[in-house]
Amino acid sequence: FEIGKIYSNILKVTDSNGVEDFIIVNLNVVDTEAPVIYGSKNFVVSAQNPMSVTAIKNSLFAVDNVDESVAILVKRDDYTENANVPGVYMIEFSAQDSAGNYTYFDVYVTVNDVHGPVFYNEYGQKVNKMEVYKSTDSVFVYKEVINLITAVDAVDGEVAISVYKDNYTGKGDIPGSYTLILRAMDSQENKSYFTVDV
């Protein structure tokens, strides 16, 4: 039987006395099967390089038992406004065929912050190293460098800078080359390092 067509059948019935009668039965074949959406239900993206809902939608396809082409629509989107915020967000897609049968397909997007903070100098330029020259009779304190730089994370904004490694303190009056390594860490524990050569 072809969906969407009406088939008429004539049925003959006979009772126990041999009396015959005819009944016309119309059979209307309808589509009650919803389309099926195929594709990945899980995506992992970087907060610094988010994926668009359109790109996710375009990775899906819908198949229907009758209709050749079925559009996929975004029914609910918790991801877009949180694309730069670490967490797991749902996007609900739907597809409906010409008979009105519909289906839903939930996609979960995990947003990860995978990049550490970036160091900037007082001029707003990205930096990861600084050289400091001093005489043995002058005093250099690492806080002077920390006051000249900032660490900014794409998700958390400005983050604290701390001393990670220090082989200079206590040797300021001894000629030589020393290294001070500063560290900035975001809320996801991504770390970046800044080297000060003294």
N, C-alpha and C positions, 0 to 999 in steps of 0.2 A: 504494500500500500504506500502511496505517496503522501507525504505530510502536506496538509493544506487542502487536500481534495476531499470531496464528499462522495461516498460510494453508496448507491442504492441497491438494496437486495430485496428480492421478493421471496418471502417465506410462505410455504404452503403448510397449513396445519389441518389435520383431520381428527375429528372427535371419534368416540367409540361407536357412534351410530353411522359413521361413514360420511358425515357432513364435512365438506371441505371449505376452507376459507383461506384468504390470502392476506398476508400482512406485509406492508412495505417498511423495511427497516433502513434508515439512513445512517450510514457510518461516517462520522466526521473524524478524520485522522488529524490529530493535533500534536504539536511539538511540546513536550513537557520536560525535555532534558536541557539543563542549563549548560552554557559553555564551560570550558575548563581553561584556566589560566596556568601557563607553564613558565618556569624560570626559577631563578635563585630566590630563596626566602631570606637569605642573610647576606648582608654587605658589611664590610669593614672599611672605613675611610679615615683619613687623617683630618683632624680639625683644621689644619693649615691648608689642606687641599680637598675641600669638600666635593662631593658628587651631586649633581643636580637630580631632582626628582624626575625630570624629563629623561635623563640618561638611564635612570633605574627603570622607568616605565618602558623605555625603548628596548630594554634587555628582556622584557617579558613578551609573550605572545599568547593569544587566545584561540582556541579551536572549538567549533560548534558542530553538532551533528547535522545541522541543516544549512545554516548560513555560511557562506564562503568567507566572509570577513566580519569580524566582531571587534569593535573598538574597546580599548581598555581605558578606563577613567580613574582619576584619583578621587577616592571617596573621602579619605581622611589623611592628613599629613601632620604628624607631630615632629617630623625631622627638620624641615626647611628652616624654621626659626631657631633651631638648636644646632645647626650644621657645624658650628664652631665651638660647641660645648661638649666635652666628653660625656658619654652616656650611651644608652641604647634607646632608639626611637622607632616608632611604628609608622608605616605608611600602609594604608588600606586601599587596595585597588579593587575595581569592580568591572564586570563585563556583562552585557545584556544582549540577548539575541532578539530577532525581530518578533518572536512570539511572546516576549516579555519575561523569559526565564533569565535569571541573573545569578551570578556567583561572586564571591569575594575572595581576595587573595591578600594575605598579610605579609608584608616584608619588614624585617627588622634591620635597622642600620646602626651599627656600633661605631661611634665616633671616638677615635683615640687621639690623644695629644702625643705625638711621637717626636716632637722637636723641642730641644731645650731653648732657654731664653737666648736673646741676642744682646751683645754688649754694644753700647753706643758711647762715643766720646761727647764732650761738652758742645760739639758742633753738630751733633745728630748723625755723625758718620759711624757706620759699623766698624768695630775694632775687636781684635782678640789678643792684641799684644801691645806692650808699651815698654820703652827703654827709659831708664832714669839714670842720669849721671850725677854723681855727687862726690864731694871730697870727704876724706876721713874725718874732717873736723865739723862737717855739717850733719844735721839730723834729718833722717828721712823716716817717715812713718807711713805705713801702708794705707792709713785712713786718708792721706792726701790723694792717693790714686782713686780710692773708692769715691771720693768727693768729685772726681773728674769724670767718672763713668756711671752709666746706669745700665741695668739689665732689664730687658723687656721681653715678656713671653707673649706669644700671639693669643693665647687663651687667658692667662692670668693677669696680663698687664705687667706693671713694674714689680719686680721681685727683689728680695734682699740679696746682697752680695756678702760672702764670707770668705775667710782665709781657708784655703784647702791645704796648702803646703807652704812652709816658710823656712828657708834655710838662710835667711838674711838677719832676722832679729837677733840682737846680741853680738853681731859682727860688724856693725856700722863703722867701727874705727879700724877695721882690718882691711887693707886693700885686697881686692879680688872681685870676681863676678858671682853674683848671687841670683837666685830665682825665687820669686814669690808667685804662687799660683792662687788666684781667686776663683771662687766657684759661685754660680747662681743656679738655683734649682726651682722648678715649678711644682705645682701641686700634684702632678703626675710622676714626680721624681725624675724628670728629664733634667740632665745636668749639662751645663756649659762651663767652659774654663777660660780664664783670662790670665795671660802670663805677663809678669812684670820682671824684666831683666834689670838688675841693679848693678 
